[in-house]
Amino acid sequence: MACCPEAWRRPAWSAPDMAETLEARLQKAFNAESRRLLRRRTEVACILTLLIAPIYAVSDYWFYRQHLGVLITTRLVCVTLTAAIYGTLRWHSVGRTRPEGLATLLGTAVAFMMAGVFVLLEGYDTPYFAVFVLLTLTLVMGIPWRLREAILLCGAIVMTYLVAALVQGDILNVGRFVIHVSFLLTASAVALVGLRAGSVLRVREFRTRHAMEQALAAKGDLAAAFEQQSARLAVVNQEMEDLLYVASHDLRAPLINVQGFTREIQIGLDELRQQRPASPEGRATLAEMEESIQFVMASVTRMDSLIGSLLNVSRIATRTNPTDAVPLGPMVDKIIDSFRYQLDQKAITIALGHLPVVVGDPGRLSQAISNLVDNAIKYMDDRPLRRIEIGSRSEPGTCICYVRDTGPGIPAAKHDAVFRLFHRLANGSVSGEGIGLTLVRKIIEKHGGRVWLEAAPEHGTTFWFTLRPAAPQPGQVMTDVAAS
């Protein structure tokens, strides 16, 4: 377990019922992770020791036959101890709760097996002294010890060398002995500083990783909540569309009856008119009845138009099939021809730009563009420049089309409202039910796109909408003309 920054060592809360703070939870999680890491790396060190021991036995046989008995015995003791440490780490509870002590014991045993026994047999000046230095650096810097255990291990390695050198015999070259000891102390200091630096870096990495995990978890929760909310909205939208369809469909049946009976009454009134009532009162009553019937018929006709529009809105969700490759250029030409009379009456010029081939339902797309052109014609006042421009621009993966006019423009406060059902701008001279732009929005959204507008009073209006481009046919060159 690595030593932790002093900032983490804070006093616990005095209130016994105080909830555990975030800092305490982080400290606890970091300690648990450090213990798991120390345990895993100590297990790896055990495996390496067990693999290296046979190699040392072969070298003992070839180079140190005079000490072969002692060396083999030492190797067997260390291998047995290493195997016991490995088994404890793997399968005993002590290995999970106290891996620090087992790691310190392993480091001391390996130091004695690889180098200490040679110092004991050959003296302080053996070449195996260098192994002590390497062990100090690799063991201490490779395993996330706490500072206390690391100091203990470095001290055990230094003491192993000192005791073995002193027990072996007289020290003939004191200067070389002091240099060796200073090397060991320097290696220990380097190892401890490296351990401290590595611990600080691990703490920072742990905190960063924890923050990222928290952010990902929060993102996942938000995504799940968004999906749930989207599912609820989809259900509500479907219910509203079903309700709209049923209501408009069922309203049409009694409306047809009203229209039929009103016509019957009107026929009866025509017969009475042919009889020419003699009294002034009868003629006045007949005139009032005819006026009332005309009012009823006008209201019924308007209601029938509204119900038909509502049915059209409700059918977009279920009867739109945006899968065909639709060339918008020929479609717009036909739409313009259908409005030729209104365009000539108001002296409106048409400018057509590049129009791509898109994926969609030809009937619905024609309906959407027709509504946009009709809307531009209706609200075109007597301005010096009366012009409607239709074109597109392309971006990767999408086509952005537009219908631009030079009409009076739409105030910014009305930009969202114009797409609402039955909403109309305050202009009594323009006919309509306020459903056209609602149909446009629903059709474009059904095609996976979006629609918006840019406008300002006295500067005209531009309606933008996005569609999916169709795959180009072999030999077809797609050119883009940007909106001016």
C-alpha positions as CSV (number, residue, x, y, z in Angstrom):
1,M,0.0,0.0,0.0
2,A,1.5,3.3,-1.1
3,C,1.9,6.1,1.3
4,C,-0.7,8.8,0.9
5,P,-0.3,12.6,0.7
6,E,-0.6,14.5,4.0
7,A,-3.6,16.3,2.7
8,W,-5.5,13.0,2.9
9,R,-4.6,12.4,6.6
10,R,-7.4,14.4,8.2
11,P,-9.1,13.9,11.5
12,A,-12.4,12.0,11.5
13,W,-15.6,13.8,12.3
14,S,-16.4,13.8,16.0
15,A,-20.2,13.2,15.7
16,P,-20.7,9.4,15.6
17,D,-23.8,9.7,13.5
18,M,-22.1,11.9,10.9
19,A,-22.2,10.4,7.4
20,E,-18.9,9.3,5.9
21,T,-17.5,12.2,3.8
22,L,-16.4,12.0,0.2
23,E,-12.8,12.4,1.2
24,A,-13.0,9.5,3.6
25,R,-14.6,7.3,1.0
26,L,-11.9,8.2,-1.5
27,Q,-9.2,7.4,1.1
28,K,-10.8,4.0,1.8
29,A,-11.2,3.1,-1.9
30,F,-7.6,4.2,-2.5
31,N,-6.3,2.0,0.3
32,A,-8.2,-1.0,-0.9
33,E,-6.9,-0.6,-4.4
34,S,-3.3,-0.2,-3.1
35,R,-3.7,-3.4,-1.1
36,R,-5.0,-5.3,-4.1
37,L,-2.1,-3.9,-6.3
38,L,0.5,-4.8,-3.7
39,R,-0.9,-8.3,-3.4
40,R,-0.9,-8.9,-7.1
41,R,2.7,-7.6,-7.6
42,T,3.9,-9.7,-4.7
43,E,2.4,-12.7,-6.3
44,V,4.2,-11.9,-9.5
45,A,7.5,-11.5,-7.5
46,C,6.9,-14.9,-5.9
47,I,6.5,-16.6,-9.3
48,L,9.7,-14.9,-10.6
49,T,11.6,-16.1,-7.6
50,L,10.4,-19.7,-8.1
51,L,11.5,-19.5,-11.7
52,I,14.9,-18.0,-11.0
53,A,15.8,-20.4,-8.2
54,P,16.6,-23.4,-10.5
55,I,18.9,-21.1,-12.6
56,Y,20.8,-20.2,-9.5
57,A,21.1,-23.9,-8.6
58,V,22.8,-24.6,-12.0
59,S,25.2,-21.7,-11.5
60,D,26.0,-22.9,-8.0
61,Y,27.0,-26.3,-9.4
62,W,29.3,-24.9,-12.0
63,F,30.9,-22.0,-10.2
64,Y,30.6,-22.7,-6.4
65,R,30.9,-26.4,-5.9
66,Q,32.9,-25.9,-2.8
67,H,29.8,-24.3,-1.2
68,L,27.2,-26.4,-3.1
69,G,25.7,-28.0,0.0
70,V,25.1,-24.7,1.8
71,L,23.8,-23.0,-1.4
72,I,21.4,-25.8,-2.3
73,T,20.0,-25.8,1.3
74,T,19.6,-22.0,1.3
75,R,17.9,-22.2,-2.1
76,L,15.5,-24.9,-0.9
77,V,14.6,-23.0,2.2
78,C,13.9,-19.8,0.3
79,V,11.9,-21.6,-2.4
80,T,9.8,-23.3,0.3
81,L,9.3,-19.9,2.1
82,T,8.4,-18.2,-1.2
83,A,5.9,-21.0,-2.1
84,A,4.3,-20.6,1.3
85,I,4.1,-16.8,0.9
86,Y,2.5,-17.3,-2.6
87,G,-0.1,-19.8,-1.2
88,T,-0.9,-17.5,1.6
89,L,-1.4,-14.6,-0.7
90,R,-3.6,-16.6,-3.1
91,W,-5.8,-18.7,-0.8
92,H,-5.6,-17.5,2.8
93,S,-7.4,-14.6,4.4
94,V,-4.1,-13.2,5.8
95,G,-2.9,-12.7,2.2
96,R,-5.9,-10.3,1.7
97,T,-5.7,-8.5,5.0
98,R,-1.9,-8.4,5.6
99,P,-0.1,-8.5,2.3
100,E,2.4,-5.9,3.5
101,G,4.1,-8.2,6.0
102,L,4.2,-11.1,3.5
103,A,5.8,-8.8,0.9
104,T,8.5,-7.6,3.4
105,L,9.2,-11.2,4.3
106,L,9.6,-12.2,0.6
107,G,11.9,-9.3,-0.1
108,T,14.2,-10.2,2.8
109,A,14.2,-13.9,1.8
110,V,15.0,-13.1,-1.8
111,A,17.8,-10.7,-0.7
112,F,19.4,-13.4,1.4
113,M,19.0,-16.1,-1.2
114,M,20.4,-14.1,-4.1
115,A,23.2,-12.2,-2.4
116,G,23.3,-12.5,1.3
117,V,24.5,-16.1,1.3
118,F,27.5,-15.2,-1.0
119,V,28.5,-12.4,1.3
120,L,28.3,-14.8,4.2
121,L,30.5,-17.3,2.3
122,E,33.0,-15.1,0.4
123,G,33.1,-11.9,2.3
124,Y,32.1,-8.2,1.8
125,D,33.8,-7.8,-1.5
126,T,31.8,-10.4,-3.5
127,P,30.5,-9.3,-6.9
128,Y,27.0,-10.3,-5.7
129,F,27.0,-7.1,-3.7
130,A,25.5,-5.4,-6.8
131,V,22.5,-7.7,-6.5
132,F,21.6,-5.9,-3.2
133,V,21.5,-2.6,-5.0
134,L,19.3,-4.0,-7.8
135,L,16.9,-5.6,-5.3
136,T,16.7,-2.4,-3.4
137,L,15.7,-0.5,-6.5
138,T,13.4,-3.0,-8.2
139,L,11.6,-4.4,-5.2
140,V,10.9,-1.1,-3.5
141,M,10.0,0.8,-6.6
142,G,8.1,-2.0,-8.2
143,I,5.7,-2.7,-5.4
144,P,3.3,0.0,-3.9
145,W,4.5,-0.3,-0.3
146,R,3.6,2.1,2.5
147,L,6.6,4.2,3.6
148,R,7.0,2.2,6.8
149,E,7.3,-1.2,5.1
150,A,9.6,0.2,2.5
151,I,12.0,1.6,5.1
152,L,11.8,-1.7,6.9
153,L,12.7,-3.7,3.7
154,C,15.6,-1.3,2.8
155,G,16.9,-1.7,6.3
156,A,16.6,-5.5,6.2
157,I,18.7,-5.5,3.0
158,V,21.4,-3.3,4.3
159,M,21.5,-5.3,7.6
160,T,21.7,-8.5,5.6
161,Y,24.8,-7.2,3.9
162,L,26.4,-5.8,7.1
163,V,25.7,-8.9,9.2
164,A,26.9,-11.3,6.5
165,A,30.1,-9.3,5.9
166,L,30.9,-9.1,9.6
167,V,30.2,-12.7,10.2
168,Q,32.4,-13.9,7.3
169,G,35.6,-12.5,8.7
170,D,37.9,-9.5,9.0
171,I,37.3,-6.6,6.7
172,L,40.7,-6.0,5.0
173,N,39.7,-3.0,2.8
174,V,37.6,-0.7,5.0
175,G,37.3,1.9,2.3
176,R,35.7,-0.5,-0.2
177,F,33.4,-1.8,2.6
178,V,32.3,1.8,3.4
179,I,31.7,2.5,-0.3
180,H,29.5,-0.6,-0.6
181,V,27.5,0.4,2.4
182,S,27.1,3.9,1.0
183,F,26.0,2.5,-2.3
184,L,23.3,0.5,-0.5
185,L,22.2,3.5,1.5
186,T,22.1,5.7,-1.6
187,A,20.1,3.0,-3.5
188,S,17.7,2.9,-0.6
189,A,17.3,6.7,-0.5
190,V,16.7,6.7,-4.3
191,A,14.2,3.9,-4.0
192,L,12.3,5.6,-1.2
193,V,12.2,9.0,-3.1
194,G,11.0,7.2,-6.2
195,L,8.4,5.3,-4.1
196,R,7.1,8.6,-2.7
197,A,6.9,10.2,-6.1
198,G,5.1,7.2,-7.6
199,S,2.7,7.3,-4.7
200,V,1.8,10.9,-5.3
201,L,1.3,10.2,-9.0
202,R,-0.9,7.2,-8.2
203,V,-3.0,9.3,-5.9
204,R,-3.5,11.9,-8.6
205,E,-4.3,9.2,-11.2
206,F,-6.7,7.6,-8.8
207,R,-8.5,10.9,-8.2
208,T,-8.7,11.6,-11.9
209,R,-9.9,8.2,-12.7
210,H,-12.5,8.4,-9.9
211,A,-13.7,11.8,-11.2
212,M,-14.0,10.3,-14.7
213,E,-15.9,7.3,-13.4
214,Q,-18.3,9.6,-11.5
215,A,-18.7,11.7,-14.7
216,L,-19.4,8.6,-16.8
217,A,-21.8,7.3,-14.2
218,A,-23.6,10.6,-14.1
219,K,-23.7,10.7,-17.9
220,G,-25.1,7.1,-17.9
221,D,-27.8,8.1,-15.4
222,L,-28.7,11.2,-17.5
223,A,-28.8,9.0,-20.6
224,A,-31.0,6.5,-18.9
225,A,-33.3,9.3,-17.6
226,F,-33.3,10.8,-21.1
227,E,-34.3,7.5,-22.7
228,Q,-37.1,7.0,-20.1
229,Q,-38.4,10.5,-20.7
230,S,-38.2,10.0,-24.5
231,A,-40.1,6.7,-24.1
232,R,-42.8,8.5,-22.1
233,L,-43.0,11.4,-24.6
234,A,-43.2,8.9,-27.4
235,V,-46.2,7.2,-25.7
236,V,-47.8,10.5,-25.0
237,N,-47.3,11.7,-28.6
238,Q,-48.7,8.5,-29.9
239,E,-51.7,8.8,-27.6
240,M,-52.2,12.4,-28.7
241,E,-52.0,11.4,-32.4
242,D,-54.5,8.6,-31.8
243,L,-56.8,11.0,-29.9
244,L,-56.5,13.6,-32.7
245,Y,-57.3,11.0,-35.4
246,V,-60.2,9.5,-33.5
247,A,-61.6,12.9,-32.5
248,S,-61.4,14.4,-36.0
249,H,-62.7,11.2,-37.7
250,D,-65.6,10.9,-35.3
251,L,-66.5,14.6,-35.6
252,R,-66.8,14.3,-39.3
253,A,-69.7,11.9,-39.2
254,P,-72.2,14.2,-37.3
255,L,-70.8,17.1,-39.4
256,I,-71.8,15.3,-42.6
257,N,-75.3,14.8,-41.1
258,V,-75.5,18.5,-40.3
259,Q,-74.5,19.3,-43.9
260,G,-77.1,16.9,-45.3
261,F,-80.0,18.2,-43.2
262,T,-79.0,21.8,-43.9
263,R,-79.1,21.2,-47.6
264,E,-82.6,19.6,-47.2
265,I,-83.7,22.7,-45.3
266,Q,-82.3,24.8,-48.0
267,I,-84.2,22.9,-50.7
268,G,-87.4,23.4,-48.7
269,L,-86.7,27.1,-48.5
270,D,-86.2,27.2,-52.2
271,E,-89.6,25.6,-52.7
272,L,-91.2,28.1,-50.3
273,R,-89.5,31.0,-52.2
274,Q,-91.0,29.7,-55.5
275,Q,-94.5,29.9,-53.9
276,R,-93.9,33.6,-53.2
277,P,-95.5,34.3,-49.8
278,A,-98.1,37.1,-50.0
279,S,-97.5,38.6,-46.5
280,P,-94.6,40.8,-45.8
281,E,-94.0,38.9,-42.5
282,G,-93.6,35.6,-44.5
283,R,-91.2,37.1,-46.9
284,A,-89.1,38.6,-44.0
285,T,-89.1,35.2,-42.2
286,L,-88.0,33.4,-45.3
287,A,-85.2,35.9,-45.9
288,E,-84.0,35.5,-42.3
289,M,-84.1,31.7,-42.6
290,E,-82.1,31.8,-45.8
291,E,-79.5,34.1,-44.1
292,S,-79.3,31.7,-41.2
293,I,-78.9,28.7,-43.5
294,Q,-76.1,30.4,-45.3
295,F,-74.3,31.2,-42.0
296,V,-74.7,27.5,-40.9
297,M,-73.4,26.3,-44.2
298,A,-70.4,28.6,-44.1
299,S,-69.6,27.5,-40.5
300,V,-70.0,23.8,-41.4
301,T,-67.7,24.3,-44.4
302,R,-65.1,25.9,-42.3
303,M,-65.4,23.2,-39.6
304,D,-65.1,20.5,-42.3
305,S,-61.9,22.2,-43.6
306,L,-60.5,22.3,-40.0
307,I,-61.3,18.6,-39.4
308,G,-59.8,17.6,-42.7
309,S,-56.6,19.5,-41.8
310,L,-56.5,17.8,-38.4
311,L,-56.9,14.4,-40.1
312,N,-54.1,15.3,-42.4
313,V,-51.9,16.2,-39.5
314,S,-52.7,12.9,-37.7
315,R,-52.0,10.8,-40.8
316,I,-48.5,12.1,-41.3
317,A,-47.2,9.9,-38.5
318,T,-48.7,6.7,-39.9
319,R,-48.9,7.3,-43.6
320,T,-45.5,8.8,-44.4
321,N,-42.9,6.5,-45.9
322,P,-39.6,8.4,-46.4
323,T,-37.7,5.8,-48.3
324,D,-37.7,6.9,-52.0
325,A,-35.1,8.9,-53.9
326,V,-36.9,12.1,-54.6
327,P,-35.4,14.7,-57.1
328,L,-36.5,18.0,-55.6
329,G,-35.8,20.0,-58.8
330,P,-38.7,18.5,-61.0
331,M,-41.0,18.5,-57.9
332,V,-40.5,22.2,-57.3
333,D,-41.1,23.0,-61.0
334,K,-44.5,21.3,-60.8
335,I,-45.3,23.2,-57.5
336,I,-44.4,26.5,-59.1
337,D,-46.6,25.7,-62.1
338,S,-49.5,25.0,-59.7
339,F,-49.1,28.5,-58.2
340,R,-48.6,30.3,-61.5
341,Y,-51.9,32.2,-61.4
342,Q,-51.3,33.6,-57.8
343,L,-47.7,34.5,-58.7
344,D,-48.8,36.4,-61.8
345,Q,-51.5,38.2,-60.0
346,K,-49.1,39.5,-57.4
347,A,-46.2,40.0,-59.9
348,I,-43.9,37.7,-57.8
349,T,-40.7,36.4,-59.5
350,I,-39.3,33.0,-58.7
351,A,-35.5,32.2,-58.4
352,L,-34.6,28.5,-58.4
353,G,-31.2,27.3,-57.2
354,H,-29.7,23.9,-57.1
355,L,-32.0,21.3,-55.6
356,P,-30.6,17.9,-54.6
357,V,-32.0,14.3,-54.7
358,V,-33.1,13.4,-51.2
359,V,-34.6,10.4,-49.4
360,G,-38.3,10.9,-48.6
361,D,-41.9,10.5,-49.3
362,P,-42.6,12.4,-52.6
363,G,-46.2,13.2,-51.7
364,R,-45.4,14.6,-48.2
365,L,-42.4,16.5,-49.4
366,S,-44.4,18.1,-52.1
367,Q,-47.0,19.0,-49.5
368,A,-44.4,20.6,-47.2
369,I,-42.8,22.7,-50.0
370,S,-46.2,23.7,-51.4
371,N,-47.2,25.0,-47.9
372,L,-44.0,27.0,-47.7
373,V,-44.5,28.6,-51.1
374,D,-48.2,29.2,-50.4
375,N,-47.3,30.8,-47.1
376,A,-44.8,33.1,-48.9
377,I,-47.4,34.1,-51.5
378,K,-50.2,34.8,-49.0
379,Y,-48.1,37.2,-46.9
380,M,-46.4,39.0,-49.8
381,D,-47.6,42.6,-49.6
382,D,-47.2,45.4,-52.1
383,R,-43.5,45.8,-51.8
384,P,-41.2,47.1,-54.6
385,L,-39.4,43.8,-54.7
386,R,-41.6,40.7,-54.6
387,R,-39.4,37.6,-55.0
388,I,-39.4,34.0,-53.8
389,E,-36.1,32.0,-53.9
390,I,-35.9,28.2,-53.5
391,G,-32.5,26.5,-53.2
392,S,-30.2,24.4,-51.1
393,R,-26.7,23.9,-49.7
394,S,-25.0,20.7,-48.8
395,E,-23.1,19.7,-45.7
396,P,-21.5,16.3,-45.0
397,G,-24.4,13.8,-44.5
398,T,-27.3,16.2,-44.9
399,C,-29.0,18.6,-47.4
400,I,-30.2,22.0,-46.1
401,C,-33.0,23.5,-48.3
402,Y,-34.6,26.9,-48.0
403,V,-37.6,28.9,-49.2
404,R,-36.8,32.6,-49.0
405,D,-39.2,35.5,-49.6
406,T,-39.1,39.3,-49.6
407,G,-42.3,39.7,-47.5
408,P,-42.8,41.7,-44.4
409,G,-40.8,39.3,-42.2
410,I,-41.7,37.7,-38.9
411,P,-40.9,39.2,-35.5
412,A,-38.4,37.1,-33.4
413,A,-40.9,36.5,-30.7
414,K,-43.1,34.6,-33.2
415,H,-40.4,32.3,-34.7
416,D,-41.4,29.3,-32.6
417,A,-45.1,30.1,-32.4
418,V,-45.7,30.0,-36.1
419,F,-45.2,26.2,-36.1
420,R,-47.9,25.7,-33.5
421,L,-51.3,24.3,-34.5
422,F,-53.9,26.9,-35.4
423,H,-51.4,29.8,-34.8
424,R,-51.7,32.6,-37.3
425,L,-50.0,36.0,-37.6
426,A,-52.2,38.9,-37.0
427,N,-53.2,39.6,-40.6
428,G,-57.0,39.6,-41.2
429,S,-56.6,39.8,-45.0
430,V,-54.9,36.3,-45.2
431,S,-57.1,33.2,-45.2
432,G,-56.2,29.9,-43.6
433,E,-56.5,27.8,-40.5
434,G,-53.0,28.1,-39.1
435,I,-52.1,24.5,-39.9
436,G,-49.8,24.8,-42.9
437,L,-46.5,25.3,-41.0
438,T,-47.5,22.7,-38.5
439,L,-47.8,20.2,-41.3
440,V,-44.4,21.3,-42.6
441,R,-42.7,20.7,-39.3
442,K,-44.3,17.3,-38.8
443,I,-43.4,16.2,-42.3
444,I,-39.8,17.3,-42.0
445,E,-39.4,15.7,-38.6
446,K,-41.0,12.5,-39.9
447,H,-38.1,12.5,-42.5
448,G,-35.6,12.8,-39.7
449,G,-34.8,16.5,-40.3
450,R,-35.6,19.8,-38.6
451,V,-37.1,23.1,-39.8
452,W,-36.5,26.6,-38.6
453,L,-36.7,30.1,-39.9
454,E,-34.6,33.3,-40.0
455,A,-36.5,36.5,-40.3
456,A,-36.8,40.1,-39.3
457,P,-39.5,42.7,-39.8
458,E,-39.3,44.3,-43.2
459,H,-36.4,42.0,-44.3
460,G,-38.2,39.0,-45.5
461,T,-38.3,35.4,-44.1
462,T,-36.2,32.3,-44.9
463,F,-37.5,28.9,-43.9
464,W,-34.7,26.3,-43.6
465,F,-35.2,22.5,-43.4
466,T,-32.9,19.5,-43.5
467,L,-33.3,16.2,-45.4
468,R,-31.1,13.1,-46.0
469,P,-29.3,13.1,-49.3
470,A,-29.9,10.1,-51.6
471,A,-27.0,8.0,-52.7
472,P,-25.7,9.4,-56.1
473,Q,-26.3,7.3,-59.1
474,P,-23.4,6.0,-61.2
475,G,-22.1,8.8,-63.4
476,Q,-24.0,11.4,-61.5
477,V,-22.1,14.5,-60.4
478,M,-23.4,16.2,-57.3
479,T,-22.8,19.9,-57.2
480,D,-23.6,22.2,-54.4
481,V,-24.8,25.8,-54.7
482,A,-24.5,27.7,-51.5
483,A,-27.4,29.9,-50.4
484,S,-26.7,33.5,-51.2
